[in-house]
Amino acid sequence: RSKSFTQQFFALPVERQIDTLRGLYTADGTASGRGGPEFTTVSETLYDQVKGLLALAGIIPSGYIQYRLNGRKAYRIFCYGYDRVLFHDRVGFLPQSHKQEQLRKHIIDHPPRKRKINGTEPITFKHDQSGMEGAADEYGISLPSRGVAVPIATSVD
């Protein structure tokens, strides 16, 4: 119930934090049947930390509290639409995992719709993980640009 990342973890370089997030999703996350990556935990602290790490990667996840039959809460995080493509490119599951392949296939089969964000045209999104190079151009996927958030902590007190 009290699972969480330590303060020392947040002192690591952002790339190492994202690598750890990739491992967490590969081990405990899913590529749902609706095509988006999902992660569920009973720890509210870990829920908040994972959402923060996704934001650090420029991904805006959705989440909700799920009440189980035993009365315990479970916190679910998911990414759909443009954010599932961003998840694939910036975090993903481990490259050779069936979850990464399932996510890749769903993005190709069901690309997000093009749309204007805040009145501006989206930019073309380039994929840099194996199996997705050029998919943005080939399938017409366009995504808005997003800034990357600053690290939650940069040093350990």
Salt bridges, closest charged atoms under 4 A:
ASP19 OD1 - ARG22 NH1 2.75
GLU38 OE2 - ARG34 NH2 3.83
GLU38 OE1 - ARG76 NE 3.86
ASP83 OD1 - ARG146 NH1 2.38
GLU101 OE2 - ARG104 NH2 2.65
ASP109 OD2 - LYS105 NZ 2.62
GLU121 OE2 - LYS116 NZ 3.68
ASP137 OD2 - LYS126 NZ 2.62
